[in-house]
Amino acid sequence: MASDSDDSLPPQGRFTRLRKLAGLSMQVGTDVLKSSAKRLTGGTPELLSRNAAEKLVSTLGELKGAAMKLGQALSMDPDLLTPEVRQVLARLQNQAPSMSYDMVSRVVREELGCPPEEAFREFSREPLAAASLGQVHRAVLADGRPVAVKVQYPGIAESLTHDMENLGLVVKTMSKASRLMDGSAYFQEFRDELLLELDYRREAELARGFARSVARLEDLHVPGVVDSHSAGRVLTMELLEGLTLKDWVTKESSNEERFRVSRQLIRATYGPFFGAGEIHADPHPGNFMVMPDGRLGLLDFGSIKRFSPRFVDANRRMFQQSLKLEPFDVLRLSLEVGFTVELPGDEAADLIREVLHIAGRPMRTTPYDYTSCEIPRDMRNHFTRNAARFLKIKPPPEAVMFFRSTGGLAQNLRLIGARGDFRGVFLEMAELLG
């Protein structure tokens, strides 16, 4: 049996993890400065070199937890990185360094009462995927059903807590420096949601609820939970066959196929949100499976976020109003969503209206081509130009996970790069609302 000092486990201790991140920041920061100098002299436009990206993958993959989730998010932004560097970082989406089989066996024994060889007819010693909080193994139940078994890394709860304490100090310092920079409520929302992902019993419940939320969207599929082989740190679910979106986008496919998958991603995001008030808030490409039968499989349900009725209802009306292509009172609806505004009404309305105008291009233009989509770039520029004023327009804390999901959707759609009637897809979603 492996000891608690197993090298495959994420490093423990708040200051150990902080020291590793500090060292990484210095190395990557030096690389970014060199790249910036090259850009000024007409050289390479890349933000990171391949060597720096490899260092990021190595360190964040070792640390796992919140640090690794940050790397996953970074890998989704095509504006910041070259395709080569983004491909390196994409390994963090489901190919992190794995823990030893002895450690996997120990966790399964502690949670299910027996080792994998007794709990399952077959259990692969090599992981199918390794991610931020746990890794997944292919297995077969006694009745012959193939399943995916997610096993949590030992000590990851402590590691995640330490990461949040370190990040919390940064947020606290910024909040003290300026009231306008106070992000404590948003950090608390993110922290609470992230720590909840450690409870696999809760994730099993969320998966069952999400399956009900997408039941009428027959082109989507949520794998079933196997309760008899699940516990607090072990989650067993139906094994889905196919390619993750991360791998599927590297294959040759027709525009028709790419449009179909893009449509499914939109339905997987807005269908459960408008229909049941919940959303999948971890949308990196490793969490979607393009299945052989044409359905889109959804994976990893620890980050399902459930919203207040007020938030869902106001966003539903804003969505419907945007599709009508007619002027509407954007400030009033934003306040109903839960925004707080410390700017003159007309000034705030203009800023928010431009956000909706940029984000809503696929809802207005037919056909829309995601291969030339400049929404993320233009949105970033809009916020940069008006940074001081946007500090006085604050969304409600629950919006953090909504923006994480919809922002990830936009990145995934751009990654797929389909051309088609996306306005028609959004109109379909409006019809589902009744």
N, C-alpha and C positions, 0 to 999 in steps of 0.2 A: 504493500500500500504506500502511496506517495505521502510525504510529510507535508505539514502546513507551509513549508518553505518551498514547495514545488515551484520551479522556475516558470511554469506555464501560467501561474496565477497572476492577476493584476497586482502591481506593487501596492503594499499596504502603508498606512501612515500618512497623515495629512501633509507633513513637511517633506516626506520622501516624494510624494506625488507633485508637490509644489516645486521642488527642486528640479525634477525631471522636466516639468513644463517650462520652468524658467530657462533651463539650458536649451530646450528646443526653441524657445522664443528668440534667444540670442542668435542661434544658428540660422533660423529662417529669416529673422530680421536683417541679418547681414546679407543674405541672399537677395531679399527684396530691394535693399538699397543698391546693390550691384546692378540688379535688373533695371531699377529706375534710372541709374546713371547711363546705362546702355540705351534706354529709350530716348533720353535727352540728346544723345549723340547719334540718333538714327539707327540704333542697333536693334536687338531682339525685343519684341513687345511683351514677352512672357513675364508674368508676375513672379512665378517660381521656376527654378530650374528642375530638371528631372531628379538631380541629386537631393535637392531640398525636399522634393515631394516624397522621395523614398525615405528620407529621415522622418518626415511627418507620419507616413504610414507605419514605420517601425515603432516609433514612440507612442503615437495615439493608439495603435493596435495593441501594444503592450499594456497601456494604461486602461484601455477599455472604458466603460462607463460614460460619463458626460463628455470627457475629452474626445472619445471616439465618435460620439454623436456629432460633435462640432466638425470633425473631419469629414463625416458623411455629408453634412450640409454643404461644406465648402466644395466637395467634389461635384455638386449638382449645378454650380454656377458657370456657364460657358463663357461669360464675359471676363472672368478673372483669370482663366487658365487656358493654356493651349490644349488641344485634344490629347496630346501625348501625356502631359502632366495630369490631366483630368482622368485619364485611363489608369494611371498609377494610383491616384487617390481613390478611385472607384473600388479598389480592392477592400477598402474599409466597409463597403456596403454589405458584404457577406463572406469575406475571406480574411478575417482577422486571425492573428496567431492563435492556435487552438490550445486548450488545456489538455493535459495528459489523460489517457484512458483510465488510469488508476483513480484519478481525481473524479472523473465522470462517474465511475462505478461507485465511489464512496458517496457521492451526492444522491445517486439513485437509491442506494441501499438505505441511506438515512431517511429519505422521503417516502419510499414505497415499501420498505421493510425487507427487501431482498435485492441482490445484485441484478444488473441488466440481463444476464444469462438466464436467470430464473423468472424474471418478470415478463420477458418477451421470448417468443420462439426464436427470433433472430434479432441481433442488435449490432449494427456496424460500429467497429472500433474507430473508424475515421469519421470526422464530422462532415455532414452534408453542407453545413454553413456555420460560420462563427461570427458573432455580432457583438454588440456593445455590452449586453448584460448576461448573455448566455450563448451556448452553441447548440446546434441541432444535429441529431443523429437519425439516420434512417433505421427503422425497425419493423418487425412483423409481429402482430399479436398471435395468441394461441389459435384463434379462429381463422388465421390466414390473412387478415386485413393489414395492408401496408400502412405504416404511420410515421409521422415525424415527431421526434421526442426532443423537446427543448430542455436543456439542463443548465441551471444557473451557475455562474462561476462562484466558487466559495469565496467569501470575503468581499464580493462586489457591493453589497449593501454598505459596508463600512467605507469602501473606496468612493462610492457615489456620494455618501454623506460628507466625506472630506473634500471632494471636489466642490460641492455646494457651499461648504464653509469658506473655502478659498475664494470662490467667485463672489460669495456674499460680502466679503470684505471689500472687494473692488466696488460693488454696487453701493455699499454703505459709504465709502469714501466719496464717491461721485455725488451721492445724495446730499452729503454734508457740505460739499463744495458749492452746490447750487440747488435751490428748490426746483428749478426747471429741469435739472438733470436727475431728479428723484425717480429712479426706476424700481424702487423696492417692491411695489405692488406687483409689477410684471415679473420680477425675479421670483417672488414668492409663489406666483401662479406656476411658473415654469418648474421651480423646485418641487412643489407639491405634486405636480403631475408626473414628473420624472421619478420621484421616489415611489409613487404608487405602482410604477411598472415592475417593481421588485416582487410584487405579490402575484404569483401565477394563478392562484385560485380566483383572484379578482379578474385576471386576464381571461380565464375560462368563461366567467360570467359575461364579460364584455363581448367575447367572441360570439356567444349564443345570442346576445341582444343584437349585435351587428348583423348576424345572419337573418334575424327577423326584419331588421331595417331594410335590407336589400332583397328581401324575398320576392317582391314583385318585379324586380329588375333581373330577368331570367338570364341575361348574358353575364351576370356577375356570380361569383361563387365564394362562399366562406366555408372553410373546412370544418367538419364536425369535431367536437371535443370528445375525448375518451376519458370520462370521469374516473373510471376504475384505475387508470394509470396516470393520474394527475395529482399533484399536491402543491405545497407552497413554493417549491423550487424546481419542480418537474412538471412539464405540461405536454401531454400527448394529444396529438390531433391527426385527423385524416391527412395522408400524404398526397399532395397535389403533384401531378406530373406536368412537365412543360418546361419552358425557359423563363427565368426571371426577366423582368423588363430590362434590367441592366444588361443581360446577355442577348436578349431578343433584338435590341436596337442595333447590335453589331452585325446582324444577319441581313442579307439581301431580302427586301420585301417590297411589294407593290405599294403604291400610294393608297390603293383601296384598303389594303391590310393595315397600313399605318393609320389611316383615318378611322377604321373600325376600333382599333385599340385606343386611339385618342378619345373617341366618343365614350368608350367604356370607362376611361379614367375620369372624365367629366361626370358621368353618371355615378361612379363610385364615390365621388366627393360631394356632389350637391344632392344626390338622391337621399342618402341617410340624413343629411343636415336639414333639408327642408321637410322631409317626411317624418323624421323621428327626433330631430334636435341633437344629433350627434355626428361626429366627423372623425375620420382616420387622420390623426395628426402627426404621423411619421411617414411621409410619402416618398421616401427615397426609393430608387428603382429596384432595390433588392426585395421590397415588400409587395411586389405585384408579380403574378405568374401568368404568362400567356399560355393557356392550355391548348392541347391538340384539338379539342372539340370546339374551339372558337370562343370559349368563355374566358373572362379575366378572373383569375383567382386572387384573393386578398389574403395577405399574411401579416402576422404580428399585430396583436390587438391590445397590447399593454398601454398604448397611447390614445385609445379611443376617448375623445372628450365629449362630455355631455353639457349642453348649454342651457342657460335660463330661457324660459319661454319668451321673455321680452326681447332678448338678443336675437333669437331665431325669427320671431315675427317681424321685427323691424328690418332685418336683413332680407327676409322674404319679400317684403313690400318694395325695398330698394331694388332688388333683383328684377321684380316685375316691372317697376317703373322704368328701369334702364332699358329693358327690352322694347318698350313702347316707342323709344326714340323721340320722346317729348320732354320738354323742360319739367322739372319737378323741384320741390323744396328740399334740396339735398341737406341743408343744415338741420332742418327740423327732423328729418329721418335719422341723421347722424346722432343727434341728441337722444332720440328714442332708442337707438342701438346702445347708448350708454356713454358716448363721448362726452368729455368735458372740454369746454372751449373758453380760452382767455384772450381771444382776439375779437375785434369788431366783427359782427355777423357777416357782412358782405365780404370782408377779407378772408374769413375762415371758409365761407361757402365757395369762393373762387378756388382756394387751394384744394379743397376736397373734391370739387367738381372736376378739376384737372386730373386728380388721381383716378376717378371713375372713368374719365374720358380715355386715359391711357390704357387702363386695365380692360376697358370695354370694347376695344377694337374688334375682337373676334365676334362680339355680339352685334356689331353694326355692319361689318364688311363681309360681303359674300361674293366669291369664295375668299377665305382667309388662308394665307400661306405661312405656316409656322417656321418654314425654313428661313424666312427673312424677318422673323418676329424681332422687334426691337423694344418690346414692352419692358423687360427687366432693365435694360440700359436707360430708357427714357424715364422710367419710374425712379431709378437711382439718381439720375440727374435732377429730376424735379425736387426730390427730397434734399439733395445736396445744395441746390440753389436757394432753397427756402428753409434751411435747417433751423435757424433761430425761430422762425414763425411756427414751424411744425412742433417745436417743443411746447407750444402753448395750445396744441390740439392733442388731447390724450384719449386714446381708446380705452374701453374698460379692460380690466385685467384678463377676463375670459377670452378677449379677442386675440391674445398671444397665440393660442393654439389654432385658432381659425386662420390667422395669417400664415402660420407655419404650414398648414395644410394647403391653402389656396396658392401660396407662393410656390410650394413644392409642385403643385399641379401645373402651374405655368412653366416651370423649369422642365418638367417631364414632357409636356406637350412640345416644347421647343426641341427637346432631345429627340423626340420621334420625328418631328419635322414633316407633318402631313399637310396637305392642301385640300380644302373642301368647305362644305357648308356648315361651318361651326355655329353660325347664328341659328341654323335649323336645329342643332343639337340643344342649344340653350332654350329655344322655344319649346322643344320636347320636354325639358325639365319644368318649364313654366306650366305646361299642360298637366303634368303629374300633380301639380299643386292644386289643381281644380279651379 
